[in-house]
Amino acid sequence: MIRESSAEFVEENLKTIFAYALSRVSDKNDAEDLTNDIVLAILQSSDKIRNYNAFYGYVWGIAANTYRKFMRKKSRFSFDELDDNSFEEFDFTDNVLLRDDIQRLRREIALLSKEYRECAVSYYYNELSCAEISEKFGISLEMVKYYLYKTRKILKEGICMEREFGEKSFKPAPFEFQTIFDGDFNREYCNLFSRKLPGQILMSAYYTPMTARELAIELGVATVYLEDEIAVLEEYNLISKTPAGKYQTNLVIFTDDYTKEFSAKAVKTAEPVLKEILNCIREKLGEIRGLNGFCEKLSDNRLLWSLLWPVMRQGNEKFEKKYPQFQEKDMLYDGATGTNYGISIDEFDDEFGCNSFAGYAGIDENYYASAADFNVLPANNKYFENVDRAALEEKIRRTVSGEIEPEFMILTEAEENSLFEILSTEAEMMADLYSQLFSCACRIMKNHVPKELNKQADGIVFRTLFFRTVGLIGGCAVKSKSLDIPDFDGPAAMYIRVKSAVKKDGIV
C-alpha cells in the first residue's frame, strides 16, 4: 500500500517536486537532476515507511535530505558518496558531468545487457515513465524498477573503473569455420563467418563461459551490437547459454596448441610406418607397371608419388569401417546434417600441412583427376594450386593417343580396381596408421577442448582425420627418405581416371 502511494505521489506531484528543486538550485538542468534524485529516493524508501499518516511529512523530509546530498556531490564532484541505499543518480547530460565522466558513463551503458539497457535508455534518454516502460516491453512495473535499480548499481561500480579491452578488440584471433553438410544450401549459415565478429565470439567463450557484458569488454564491442550476432550463433547451436546466464561455445575448435602438439607426436608415429608402406609398394612396382603402358613408362619416383594418394584413400576407407559408432553425422539446421568444426592456427604452415584441396576433380566427360597437394611438394608439383586445365586436358589427350610420353598414371576403372587389389596389404597398413593417429588425436584433444565438448570431440576428430592428416602423411613420406622431392615438372601425387578402355599404346 505504501509503495503504491509512493508511486501515486510521484505521478501526482512531479511538477511540485520540480518546483521545489528549482527553488533550491538556480540552474534548470540542475533542478531536473535534483528532481530525478528526489523521485528515486522516494521510491526506494517507500518500504521503510510504517505509518501511512506520516507519509507526506516523510517524503518531503526525503526531498530535503536528497537536496543536501546533491549539493555535497556537486561541490565535491565525486562518485565516492554513492552507496547502495542512496539512489542518487548519475546524470545523462553534458552540462553536469565532465566530458571524461560522460564518456565513461556511455561506455558503461554500452556494456549493459539488453534488459537493463532498454529500461535505462527508455527512462533517462526517452523520458518514459516506469509505467510506460512496463507497457512497452511487456514486463511488470516492479521489474522495471528492479532493472533501473540494478542499472544504477552496475553503473556506480563501473563508472569509476579503469576498463581494459581484451586483446581480441584490436588483434582478432585466427579463426576459420569449416562445415561439411548434406541438405539445402543455407546462405546465412555458410556466410556466417565471412566477417570477424562471430568467430571472435566463439573463440572468446571457448574455454571460459562469458556473459554478454564480458564478451563486450573482451572484444571492445557494445553489447547492443553483440546481441544480434550471439542470437544467430544460438539459432544454429554454435553457442549456448548456461544456467548461470553465460555463453559457452558449442563447436570443437582445432587450436594452435592442439595442432602443434598433435603434429609433433603424429610425425613420430607416422614416419616409420610410411617408410615400411612405401618400401612394400616399391617391391610391387613391377606388377603395377604391368597394368598398362602408361604405368610401365614412369620412373620409380614418379610412380611412387602417384601411388601414395590412392593407398591413403583406400586405407582411410578401411579405417572408417572399423568405427561405425562415429559414422552418424550431426544435425546442423533445417534437416541438414554434417560436421562443423573450427580451426584457429597462428601461421602454422610447414612441410606437414596441406593448404589446398585433396580429392577428386572433374576434367571433362571422359577424365577426372585424383590428387593431393602436400605442402612438402614444390609449387610446380602441385595440381590444384597451379593446374592449367586447358593445357592439362590437351596433355592427357596427347598422352593417351601416344603422341607424348606419360608423366602420370592413367587408369581405367577396371585397372584402378586391379591396382587396389595389388595394394590391399599396404592399404590395411595405412588403415592401422590412421587408427594410431586417431587414438593420438583423441588423447591430445581431451587436453585442448572444454569439458562440455568432450562428447563431441571424438566424433569430430574421426570425421576430419583424413583431410587434416593429408599433409602430414606426405611430409612423413619424404622425411622417411622413402620418397624424394620430385626432380620433374608437373603434378606429382596425382593420377588420371578415364572412362574408356586403355591398352598399352593408348585408347581403344
N, C-alpha and C positions, 0 to 999 in steps of 0.2 A: 504494500500500500504506500509506504513512504517513498519507495523507488519510483512508483508511478507518479506520485505527487511531485517528485523532483523533476521528472521529465516534463510534466504538465507546466510546472512553474517556469522552467526554462523557455518552453514554447510560448507561454503567455506573456513573459516578462523580458523577452530578449531585447526589445527596444529600451526598456527601463535599465537593464544591465549595461547596455551600451552607453546610455546617457550617464549612468553612474561612472563608468570608466572614463568617458570623455571629460567629466567634471574633475577627474583626478589627474589626467595627463592631457597636455595641450595638443599633441600630435594625433591626427585621426588614425594613422596606421598603428601607433602605439595603443590607442584606445581599442582598436579591433583585436590586437594581440591580447590585451588585458581581458577583454570580453571573453575570448576563447578560453583563457586560463580559468576565469571565474566559472564559466559553464562547466568545464571539465571537472573542476574541483567540487562543484555541487553534485554532479552525477556520481562522482566517485565516493563522496562522503554520505550518500543517502542511506547506506546500510548502517551508519553509525548513529542515526537519529532514532531515539527510542520514544520520544514524546511528540506526538503529532502537533500538539498545541504550541510547542516551542519551535515548530518548523520554520516559520518566516523569520524569526529572530536569528535562528541558527544559520540560515543560508546567507543572510546579509553579514553575519559575522565571518562566514567563509569568504565572502567578497572582500571584506576589509583585510583579512589575513593574506589573501591572494595578492591584493594590491601591494602590500608591504613586501612580499617576496618578489613581486615583479620589479619593484624599484631596486631592491638589492641586486637582483640579477642584472638589471640594466647598468647599474653603477659599476659592478664588478665585471660584467660581460663574460661570465664563466658558466660552463655547464656543470661545474662541480656540485652546485647546490641541488641539482635534481636528484630525487630519490624515488623509490617505488611508490611512495604514498603521496607525492606532491601533485601529480597530474599537471605540472607546469609544462606548457607546450613549446616545442620548437617552432619558430615562425618560418613560413614558407615564402617570405617576400624579401626582395633585395634591400629594402630600406632598413631592416633590423639587423641582420647578420652581416658580418664581414664577408667579402667575396670568397675567401678560403673556406669559411664555415658553410656558406651556401653550396659550394661545390662538394663538400663532404656530405652535406645533407642529401643532395641529389644522388651522390654515389650510393648512400645507404638505402635510399628509396629504390634505386635501380636494382639493388640486391634483394629486395623483399620478394617473398614468394607471392603467387598470384592473388590469394585471398586477402592478404594484408595490404598488398599494393593497391588493389582495386578499391578497397574501402578507404584507404588513406587518400588516394588521389581524388576519389569522389567527394570526400568530406572536405578536404583542405583546398584542393585546386578547383573542383567543380562546384563547391559550396552546396552540396546536397545535405539535407538533414539525415539523421540516423534512420528515420522512418522511410525516407525516400530511397536510401541505400538498401534498406531491408527489402523494399518492394522491387527495386531494380534487379537485385541479384537473387531474389527468392530465398533469403535467409531470415532468421528471426532477428528482432530488434536487439535482443540480448547478445546474439552472436556478433552483430555489427559492433556493439560497444566493446565486446571482448576483443575483436580484431583491432579496433582502434587503441585499446589499452595496451595490448601486446605490441602493437606497432610502436607506440611511444617508448616502451621498454627497450625494444630492439634498436630503435634509432638512438636512444640515450646511450646505450652501450657502444654502438658502432661509430657514432659521430666523433668520438674522442680517440678512436683507434687509428693507428697508422697501418693501413692495409697494404699488403704487397701482393700483386697479382702473381699467379703461378708462371712458371717458365713457358708453359704452352700458350700463354697470352701473346708472346712475341716469337716463340720458336715452336711451331707445331711439331708434334711427334710424327715420325713416318708412319703412315697407315695406308694399307691397301685392302679393299674389301673384295673377296672372291665369292662368287655364287655359281654353283653348278645346279641347274634346275630343269625339271621336266614340267611343262604346263604352259599356260598362256603367258605371253610376254607382258610384263608389268613395267611400264616406262619409269614410273616414280621409284619403284624398288631398285631397278638396275642402275638408275642415275642418282640414287640417294647419296652416294659418296663421291660424286663429281665435285662437290665443294668440301672444304676442310672441316667445318664445324661438327658434322655428325661423327666423323672418325675421332676427333679430339674428345668428344663427349665419351665415346666408348673407351678410349684409352685412359681417360681420367678416372672413370668409375670401374676400371677393370679389377684391380686388386683390392681397392677400398671403396665400399659404397659411399656415395656422396649425395647430399641434399642439392636441390637446385641452386640454393644460395652458395654452397661450397663450390659447385661447378662454375658458377658465375665468377667467383673470385679466382679460381684456378685458370679460367680461360679468358678473363678480362672482358666478359660479355654480359650485358644486363640480362636479368632473368626473363624479362618480357620477351626477349628475342630467343632465349634458350628454350623456353617452354614449348614453342611450336615444334622445334627440332626433336625435343625429347618425346613429344606426343607421337610423332611419326615413328621414331625408333621403338616406342612402346607398341604401336599398332602392329609392327612387323616382328614383335617379340625379340628384338635385338637388345633391348634393355628392359628391365623390370623394376617395379617399386617394391621395396622390402616393407615388412610390417612396421618398421621404425620410420618410414617415410623417406628413405634414402633410395637412390637409384643404383642398380648393380648391372653391369654389362652382362649380357646373356649370349655371348659369342666367344668361341675359343679363338685366341689370337696367338699366332706363332711369333713370339717376341724375338728381339735381337739376342737376348741372353740365351733363350732356348735354342735358337738356330745355331749359335756358335758352339754351345756345349754339345748338341747333337752331332754336328758336323765333325767335331774333334774325335768323338767316340766312334761314330759310324765309319769314319775313314779307317780306323784301326781294325774294325770288324770286316769291312768290305775288301780291303786291298788284297789280303791273301786269298780270299775266295775268288775274286775276279782273276787273279793270276792263275789259279787252278782251272777255272772255267775256260779261259782263253787258251790255255795250253791244251786242254781237251779238244777244243774247236780246231786248233791248229792241226792236230793229228787227223782230223776228218776233212781237211781241205781237199784232198784228192777226190773223195767221194762226192763232196759238194760241187766240185768243178765238173763232175760228170752229169750234173743236172741239165746243162745246156752250154752252148758255145760261148755265151757271154761270160758266164762264171769261169769258164776254162781259161779265158784270156786275161783275167785280173791277177795282179800281183798279190802276194800273201797279205801285205799290209792293207791294200785296198779291200780285199775280200774280208779280212777280219773286221775292219771298221764297218763294212756293210752288214756283217752278221751279228754284231753286238746288239744292235737295236731290236731285231726280231727275237733274239734269245731273251732280252729283257721283257718284251711284251708277252711272250709265251710263259715265262717264269712268273710274271705278275698274275696272269690268269689262273695259273695253278695255285699260287699263294692265296688269292682271294677265295677260292673254293674251299679252303681249309677253315674259313671263318664266316660261316653263314650267319652268325648272330649279328654281324656288323653290316650285312647287305642292305637292310631296310633303310631307306632314305627318310630324312626329316620332313615334316610338314612345314612349308615356308609361308605361303599365302594363297588364299582363294583356290584351294585344291592343288596347288603346285607343290611338288616335292623336290628335294635335292639336298645339297650340302652347302652350308655357309661357313666361312671362316675369315679371319683377318690375318694380315701379315704386317708386322712392324719391325722392319730391318733397317738399321742405320748404315747404309753404304756397304753392306756385306755382299761383295761380289768378287768371287775368286774362282779358281780352277775347278771347284766342286759345285758350281752353280749351273743353271740353265735358264737364261733370261727370256728366251723366245719359245715359241710353241714346239711341242714334241708330239707327233702323231701322224695322222693321215692328211693328205692334201690332194684334192682332185685336180687333174690337169686338163683332160678332155674326156670324151665319152669312151675312149679306149685305154686311158692310162690314169694311174694315180701314184703318188709318191708316199712312201712311209719313211719318216726321218726323225732324227733328234739333233738339235743344235747344242751340243755340250759346250759350256764355256771354255773348256780346255782346248777346243779346236780354234785354229786361226780363223779370222773373218772370212777368208776366201774358201774355207772348207765347210761353211755353214749353209744350210739350204734355205730356211725360212727368212733369214735376215738379208740375204743377198741375191736370191734367185731372180734371174731374168726369165720370166715364164716363157716368153716367145722364143728366146734362144734355147731354153731347155727343151721345149717341145720339138723344136727343129732338130736338136741333137739326138733326142730319143728316136725320132723317125729315121734319121740317117744311120744311127747305130743299129736299129732293128733291121734296116734294109741292107746292112753290111757295108755301107759306104765308109764308115769310120770305125776305129777300134773302140770297144766298150770302156767306159770309165766307172761304171757302177753295175750292180746286179740288175738284171731284167728277168722277171719270173712270171709265168702264167699262174693261175690259181692252183692247178694240179702240181706244178713244180714247187710252189710255195708250201703246199701241204706236204710234199716229199721232204722239203727242207726241214720242216718242223719235226717230222719223224726222225730224221737223221740227228737232230739236235735235241731230242726229247730228254736225254740224260742231263745235258747241260741246262735245259730249261728247269728241270727238277732242282738242280743245284742252285739256280738263280732263285727259285721259289723259296728254298731254305734260307738263302741270304735275305730275302725280303722278310721272312719270319723273324730272323735275328734283328733286322733293322726296326721292325715293328715293335718288338719287345723293348728294344733300347729306347725308341722314341717315346713309348708309353711311360717307361720308368722316369725319363727325364721330364716329360710333360707334367707329371704329378707334382714336380717341384716348381713348375713355372705357370701353373694355372690356378685360379681361385678355387677353393674347395667346393664352391657352389656349382662349378662346371666340371667337376671330376667325372660325373656320369656321362657327360657328353664327349669328354676328351678322347677316349679310346676309339670311339666310332669315327670322330673327325680325323684322327691320326691315320686310321685304317684307310678311309676313303680318299685321303690325299697323299698317302705314302708314295705311290708310284711316281707322280709328277714332281713331288718335292724331293725325290732322290735321283731323278734322271741325271742331273749334272754331277752328282756325287759319284755315281757309278762310272760315268765317262771319265771323270778325273782320276778315280782309283785305277781304272784300266791302264791309263798312261803311267800313273805313279808306280804301278806294279812292274812296269817295264815289259809288259806283255803286248802292249801296243805302242807304236812310235807315232809321234806327231807327224801328220801327212807331209810328204815332200812333193805332193801333186796338187794341182788346182781343181776346184770344183767340190761339190758336196761330198763328205766322207761317210758319215753314218746314215746312209740312205740307200734304198733300193726302189725299183720301179715295178709295179704290178701291171700287167697287160691283160686284156680280156681275150685276146686271140691266142691260138696255139703257137708255140715257138719251136723252131728247130735250130740247129747249131749255126746255120748261116742266115737266120732271120725269120721273118713272119711267113707262115704258110698261107 
